[in-house]
């Protein structure tokens, strides 16, 4: 019981329920290892007793929790209303974002004043649901709160004051979901880039009435050959990857003196694209970056104009230590390799004298990587501006990965914030009996709270600066994460709870400041109450057609009117089969060829065909399939007609679906058996399709007519190339 009680006090689960009627106990060794990663020694019975006594004593004497959340306009939390009478509260507000003036003055108020301390008119009782009269709400922000009772008990904690909800889409909108690397244009250097993103947004917004474009995470990757192609295992989530730069859009490009060298690089880049588009080659991120790096080295030699220099300096000042650390890690990785654990011992600490000397010695390379971050940020801004100029209600939807690579820049620069020897994953379930280990070290909840959530806030601000909306992968991680101790199988992990109220409040606050919508990927096993908590704060969910059934009743397809409103409704995602593959059963055959099926092929095919036929029959009953059965393209249109019948605020169209692509971008459970994250968008025959070909595709336009029928008055939308004039 002692270990269980100690674990509970630190948010570590000793059991979990994979289904309503099943409870699984967590091994004691796992609990002990997780507690050790949180700085709690539970290795012996005596250590458990000592740690438990300390934790219970702290809990009893604690005046306030480490973080207090106040939702603007809502009743105060019990942590404040239950304070002893006449407790003095001193609030030190944080400066407003971007403010350079004198810091705001401290705010002082008395909690739960006795009659002698209350205002003369204070006899009135506050209406239910309102804050008490003694409370004067501070400005929105993350502040420091000090409390002192009349008997001199005191506490100093973080106070988060957040708006009640995140911004919402202004109206029902539709848009594309795309993995940016897969979207090559005639001008790409072997993979899709930020120039292509801006062009896709401008075209789809103006010609198709699209309201957003959602992309994969554009986080900085871990360098190396080969680079891990997954955008969901980055070196840093705080800064973008310069591999996405459109080289010709850098203003200094036109002033490079060695034009011959640039021309040679452009020819090599054209050869890369030719190989991907016409010769069956996979997207080679390493080859693309090598060419772009050489070009950027040449461009970096061109002096910035005074105005550009001033803008660069402003960027450096705004990013501060975080950017300097990231750029230094990149410079050190060029010398010592991309795993900082193998660097000389003195360099493993970002604040050591050895690292300070290296910083001075590598100043030019540090500046180069800071400059790359600035260029990438400017092109991200340009893409969002192109989207807004095209009339998009939301614009670019950026994606936040669950975590980072254990050897990357974030874990080096923020070592105290990460749990050592732990990895994030998923417990065993009906779809994966062995569980999952994603190889991503988790943040320590106690370290986040102690820092006032500084790493989390910096991360959100960096992403939201260029976004109309933010998608959060595995949004359930704001509430709890499955921790797997190093060297153990995922089945021997356990859940570690977050301060979900604080994580949500910081998210809502930063999204409010950025004016950005927030979308949570909440597919799979979701803890009871999580979806409701997210919806209460305006965070949209994700609903995929094939998973939306009446699970509590008949098990049949869920009628459109019963879908939730606060979601992005879509037919598929990057981790699922394309709609064409789903309709034809190709995805089952693919998994069979790769040896991934756990049941006989005939059984898998029969079950898949039954589910698909059930959906198609339902679509036909709703008169959404006027073309009749047997027409794959028509069935895809019917699926999207159905999505429009739901009340979903946002409808996402998987861009490869518009041309009948049958291949998934990622096949979970595979590593080198399948070319995950390296495929260009292709048509139904598997031929790669460029952005220009997409824009002129009759099949794409037939599908998009379903979502945004062309108005009758001429001139309001751009017709597809080759369209006959009336």
N, C-alpha and C positions, 0 to 999 in steps of 0.2 A: 504493500500500500504506500510505503514511503516514496518509492520511485515513481509511482503513478501520480501521487500528489505533487511531487517536485516537477514532474513533466508538465502537469496541468498548469502550474504556476508560470511556466515558461512557454506555454502555447504549443507544447509537443504532444501529439496524440499517442495514446497507448493502444488504441484500437481504431478500426474504421469499418464502414459499412458499404461494400461495393453494390449492394442492393438492399431494398427495404427490409428484407427478412434475414439478412446475413450480416454477422459481425465477425471480423477477423482481428485477432490479437497481434500486436506488434512485438517482435522479439525484444527482450530486455537489452540485448547487446546493441540493437539499433537505437533504442531510446537513450542509452548511455552515450553512444557515439554522437548522436545529434546534440545532446546536452553539452558534451565537450566542445562541439563546434560553436556553441553559444557561450562558451566560457564558464560552464558549470561542471565541476568535478563530481561525477556520480559513479566513480569506478569501484568503490567499496561501500559496504553498508555504513561504515563510519562516515565516509565522505557524503553519502546521501543524507544522513542525519544532520550533518553540519550544514550542508547546502540548504536543506529544507528548513532548518531553524532560521537561517539567515533570510531566506525568501519569505517565510511566514511573518517574521518580525518586520521586515520591510513593508509587507503588504498591510499589516495592522497599523504601522506608524505613518504610512504614506498619507499625506494631506491631499495630494492631487495625483492623477495618473501622469505618466511622462508626456502625454499629448492630450490637450483638451480641444475639442472641436465645437465650434459655434456655427450653426447654419443661420445665415442672415434671415431675419424675419420669423424665425421659428423659436419655440421655447428653449430656454437654456438647458444644457445637459445637467444631469443630477450631480456631476462632479462639482459644479459651481453652486447649484441651489442647496446642496447639502453641507456646504461649508459652515463652520461654526459662526454664530452671530458676530458681527462687527469685525470680520476678517478683512484686512486691508489688501486690496488687489492693486498691483502696480504693473501697468502694461507698457512695454517698450516697443512701439510699433516699428515694423520694418520700413525702410524707405520705399516709396513708390517705385516701380520698375522704371529705370532710366533716369531717376531723379538725381540731380547733382547738388541740390541746395542743402541747406542745413537740415540735419536729421530731425524728424518729427518729435515733438515733445512727448514726454511720458504722460500716461493717463493714469489717474488714481481714482479708485472708487471703493466704497465699503460694501461688502457682501452681507446680505441678510441683516441690515441694521436693526438694532433694538429700537424701542419707541423713542428713546432720548436722542438717538442718532438719525432717525428718519425725518424726512422733510415734513413741514407742518401739514401739508396736504396729503401725506403718505398714508393716511388711514384707509384710503380706498383699496379694495382688493383688485388685483389685476385680472382682466378677463382670461378665461381658460385659453391656453394655446399661445399666450403672449409672454414675453420676457418680463421679469419683475421690474417694478419701477426704479429700483436702485441701479439697474444695469444700464450703462450707456455704451452702446455697441461701438467698438473700434472700427476703423476702416478695414476693408477686405485685405487679407494678407496673412503671413506667417510671422507671428510676433513672439516675444518673450513675456511670460507672465510670472510674476512673483507674488506669492501669497504669504501673509503673516497674520497669525491669530493673536487675539489679546494675550494668550499665555505663551507667546513667542515660539510657537511651532511655525515652521516656514517650509516653503517649497518653491522651486524655480523650474518651470516647465515650458513647453512649446504650446502656444495658442494659435490655432488655425481658425480664421474667420472666413467662411466661404459662402458664396451665393447658394441658393437652394438647388439650382439645376444648371446643367451645362446648356449652352445655346442649342437651339433646335434648327433643323432644316426649314427654310422659309415656306416650303410647300413640298408636295410630293414630287420627287425627282427620280430620274433614271440616269444611269451612267455605266461606264465600262470598268471591268476589273481586269487588270493585266499585269503580267510579270514584265517589268520594263526591259530587261535584257533580251527578252524574246521578240521585242518589237523593232525589227530592223527596218531602216529606210534606205533609200538610194544613197544617202550621204553618211550612213553609219560607219563606224570603224570596227565592224565585226560583231557588234551587239548594240541593242537599243540604248539610247543615251537621253540626257535631259533636253537636248534639242528636239528629239523625237517626241518626248513627253509633252513639251510645249506645243508642238505641232498637232499631236493627237487631240490635246485639249482644245486648241483653237478650232480645228476642223469639226470635231464632234459637237462642240458647243454651238457653233454657228450653223452647221449644216443639219445636225440631227436633234438639236434641242437638248442635248445631254446636260446634266447638272453637275456631274462629277466624273473624275477618273481616279480609281483606286489602284495603287501600285504596291509592289512588294517592298519589304524594308530596304532602304538605300544606305544602311549603316556601313561604316568602314569595315572592310574585311581584314582578316589576318593575312599578311603577305606571305608568299612562299610559292614554290613550284612542286606539286600543284597547289593552288589555293583551294580551300574548301569552297565549293560553288554555292553552298546553301546560304541564302540571305538571312537565315534565321539563327546563324551561329557566328556573329560578327566579333571583331576585335573590340569595337566600341559602338555603343548605341547612341552616344552623345554627338558624334560627328559623322558626316556623310562620306561616302567613298568617292574619291576623285576619278575612279574608273568610269563614272557616269557622265563626266564632262563632255560637252560637245566642243571639240578643240577649236574649230573655226569661229566659234562664238566668243572666244576670249578676245577682248579688244586689242590686246598687244600682238595677236597672231599676225596681223597684216604688216607689222613693223619688224618682223624677224629678218635679219640680214641674210642668213644662210637659207635662201629659198630652195636651193637644190636639195638640201637635206630634208626640208619639210615636204617637198614634192615626192622624194623617195619614200618617206614614211606614209604619205597619203596613198601611194601606189601599193605599198605593202598592206595597208588597211583595206584598200579595195579588194585585194586578193583574199584577205580573210573573209570579207563579206561574200565574195563570189563563191568561196568554198562552202560557206554555210547555206547560201541561198540556192546554189545550183549543183553542188557536188556532194551533198549528203554529209558534210562535216558538221560536227557539233560546235556550239559556241565555245570558244577558247578564251576564257577571261584572262588568263595569264598572258597569252599572246597579245590580246587587246591592250592590256595595261602596259606591256613592254613598249609598244609603239607609242601609246599616249604619253608615257613617262618621258621618252626621248623627245617628243615634240614639246612637252611642257618644260623640259630643261632648257630648250632653245628659247621658248617664249619668256621664261623667267629672266633671261638676260636682257630683255627689253625694259628700260626704265619706265616706271609708272609716271603718268602725268601728275601734276600737282593735285588735281581733283581726285584722281584715282588713289594716289598715295594717302590723301586725307581720309578717304573712305576705308582704305585698308587699315589705317591706324585706329579708326573708330571701331572697326571690327575686332581688332586685337584687344582694345581696351574693354569692349563689351564681353568678350569671351574669357578674358583673364587667365587665371592659373590653369583652368581646365584645358584650354586649348594648348597652352604651353606644355603641359604634361603629355597631352596626346601627341603633339608634334615631336617632342623629345623621344617618346617611345618609338615613333616611326623612324627617327634618325638612328636610334640605338639598334633597332631591329635590322637596319641596313648593314650594320657592322657585326652584330653578335647573333643574328638570327631572330626568328619571330616568337620564340618561347622564352620569356624573361626569367623563367625558373632556371634556365641553363646559362644565364649571363654570369659574368664575374660577380662574386658575392656583393661587392660594394654597390653595384648597379641595380641590384634587386630592390633596393629601397629608394623610392623617388626623392626622398628628402635627405639622403646621405651626402657627406662631403664629396665622395667619389662621383656621385651623380651630378653634383653641382659643377665639378670640374669638367665632366663630359659635356654638360650643357654648354659651357663656354667654348670648348673645343669644337663642338658640332653646331655652332651658332648658325652658319650658313644653311645647313641641312634642316635645322629646326625652322628657320625662316621659310625655307622652301615648302615644308609641310604645312605651316600656318597659311601660307599663300594659297596652297591647294584647297585648304578648307574654306578660305574666303571665296575663291573662284566658284567652288561647288555651291556654296551658300547663295551667291549671286544668281547662279543659273536655276537653283531651286526657287528663288524669289521670282525669277522671270517666268518660270513655268506656271506658278500660281497666278501671276499677273496676266499671263496669256489666257488662262482659264476664266478669270474674272472679266477680262476684256471681251471674251467670247460670249458673255452672258450667263456663265455657269453660276448657279445659286450657291454651290458649295465649293467647287474647284478641285484641287488635288487632295486626295485622301492618302495620307502617309500611314505606314504600318510600323508598329512598335513590336519588335521581337520579344520573346519571353525573357531572354538572358543573353549572356555574352560568352565568348570562348574563354576557357580558363587560362590561356596563355597570352591573352590580348592586352590592349592598352588600358581598358577600364579596370581589369583586375589588378594591374600593376599600379596604377595611379590611385586606386581607391581600395587598397588591400584591407583596411580595417572594416570596410563595409560589407565584405563578402565572407561567407562561411567556408572556412578551409576544410578540405577533405569531403565536401558534399557536392552533390549534383542534383539538379531538378529533373523530374520525370513524371511518370504516371503510374498508378497502382494497377495490378491485374484487374481485368474486367472481362466482359463477355466477348469482346473483340480481340483481346490480347492477353492470354492467360499468363504470360511471362512478365507483364508490365513493360514500362519503357524507361530508359535512362537517356536523357537528352544531352548529357555532357555539359551542362550549363551551371556554373556555381551560383547559388542563390544569395541574395542580399540577406544580411542579418537584420531581423526586425528591430532588435534592441539598438543596433548601431545606427539604423535609419532614424529612429526616434531621438537618439542622443544628439544627432547632427541637425535636428530640426528638418529632417527629410531633404537635406541639401542635395545629395546625389540624385534623388528622384526628381526634385524640382528642376535641377539643371538639365536633366535629360528631357523632361517634358517641354521646357521652354525652348530648347534647341530644336525639337521636332515641330512644335506648334508654330514656330516663327515663320515657317514656309507652307503651312497647311491650312486648307479650308476645313479639314476634318482629320481626326486621328483614329485609326483602327488599332485596338490593343489585342494582340494575339494572346489566347488563353487568358481572358480577362478574369477568370476565376482565381488567378494568381494574386489578385489584389486582396483576396480573402485568406487563401491558404495555398501552400505548394507542397508537393510530394518530394521530400528530401531522401536521397539515396546515398548512404555512406560509401566512400571510396572502397573499391574492391568487393562490394557486395552486389548481389543481383537486385533488380528493381523490386522484386517480391519482398525484399527485406528492408523496404523504406518505410517512411511514415509521414503524416501530414504535420506541417508546422504552420501555425496560424499567424496571420499578419494583423496589425491594427487596421482593420478594414475601414473603419470610420475615418481614420486619419489619411489613409491612402486615397480614399474616395474624395475627401475634402480637398486635398492638395491637387488632385486631378481636376476637380470641378473648378477650383480657383484658377488654375493655369489655363484651362480651356476657356473660361470666361474672359480672362485678360486677352486671350488671342482671338476671341470671337469664333471659336472652332467647335464643330460638332464632334462628338465622341462615339465611336462604335466599338462594342465589345464582341470579340469572337467567343461565344458561349456555347459551342457545340460539345457534345459528349456528356460525360458525367458532371453534373452541376449540383453542388451542395444546396439543400433546401434553403430558400430565402435569398439566395444570391441574385437571381434574376429580378426579384421584387426590389431588392435594395438598389440595384443598378437602375432599374426603371424609375424609381422614386427620385433619383438624381438626374434623370434625363439621358442616361447612357443607353444608346440603342443596342439591341442585340443582333444576332445573325440567324436567319432562318433559311434553311436549305430545303427545297421542295421535297426531295425524296425522303427526308427525315420527319416531315410534318404529317403525322398521323394521329388518330384519336387513340393514343396509347392507354388512356384510362377507361376506354370504352370498347368500341368495336374493332379498333386497330386499323380501320380503313383510312384512306386519305382524308386529311383534315379539311373540312369545307373552307373556302377562302375567307368567308366572313368571320371565322373563328381564329384566324391568324392574329397575332399581336400587331398593334400599330407601330410600336416603337422598335422597329428593326430594319435591317437591310435584308430584303427578300431576294433570293437568288436561286439558280438552278444547280450551281456547283461552285467549287473553290479550287485553289491550286493543289490541294491535297486529295481531291476526289476526281473520279472519271469525268471527262467532258460529257456534255449532254448526248452527243452523238454516240459516244462509246457506251453510255448507259443504255440508250435506246436499242442498240444493236447487240449488246452483250459482249462487245469487244474487250471490255475491261476484265471480264472473267477469263477469257482466253489469254489475255496478257499475263495475268497472275498465274495461270496454269503453266504457261511457257517458262515462267521464272521460278516455278516450284514453290509458290507462296500459298497455295490453297491448303486448307486443313481438312477438307472433306472431298469426296470423289467429284471429279469434274461434272459428271452428269447431274449430280445433286445440286451443285452450285449453279449450273446453267438453268436447271428447272426452277429453282427458287427465284433466281434473278428474273427469268422470263415471266414468272407469275406476278411478281411485284410490278414489273414494267407494264404488263398487260392490264393490271388493275388500275394503274394511274391513267393509261391511255383510254381505258373504258370510261373512267370518271371524267376525263377531259371531253370525251365525245358526248357524254350525257349533259355536260354543261354547254354543248354546242360550240366548243372552242376548237374543234377539229373539223371544219367544214370540208377539207380536202379528202377526208376519209383515211382509213388505215393504210399502212404500207408506204407512206411517204415520210422519210426521216426528216427532211427539211421542214415539212409542214408540222410534224410533231414537235420540233423544237420551237416553232412559232406558237404552237398551242400551249406549250409549257409557259412561255412568257406572257401569253394572253391571260393565263391563270394567275400569274404573279401580279398582274395589274388589277385583278379582281380583289386581291387582298387589301387590307387597309395600310399595308407597310408604307412608311414614310419614304423609304429609298428602295429602288429596284436595281439590282446589280446584274449586268450582262457580262458574262465571261467572254472576253474578246475572241478567243479561239472558237467559241461556239458560233460566232457570226459567219464563219466560213467552213464549219463542219469538221474542225480538227478533232481527231479521235485519240490523240496521245495526251496523257496527263503530264503536267509539268513536273510533278513530284509523285513518286510512288512510295508511300510510307512502308517501312520494313525492308527497304533495299538500300544498298550503298553503291557498289560498283556493278551490280547486276543490271542496272537501268540508268540511263543518262539524266538523272535528276538535275533540274535547274540549268540545263544546257541545250534545250530545244527551242528553235524558232517557232513562231506561230506558223501553222501549215493548214492547207485546205484538206478536204475529205480524202484526197488521194495521197496525202502526205507531202505535197510539194510546198516548200516554204513560201510565205506570202509577205510582201513588204507593206509598209504603211501606205505607200502610194496605191498598191493593188487593193488593199483593204478599202481605201476610200472610194475606189471605183467598182467594188464588188457588187454585182446585182444581188447575190445571195445576202450579203450584209444589209443592203438597203431594203430587201423584202422583210427581213426580220425587224429592222428598226422602224419600219412603217407600223408595225404592231404597237410599238411603244410610243411613237411620236408621229402620228399620221400627218402627212404634209398638208398644210393649210390650203384652202382653195384660192386665197388671194395670192397672186404671183409676187415673186421677189422677196418673200419673207424668209426663205430658206435657200441655201445653195443646192442645186440639183447635182446628182452624181455625174462625174465625167462621162461623156458619151450619151447622156440622156437627150432624147429628141425634144426639140422645142415645139410647143403647140403652134 
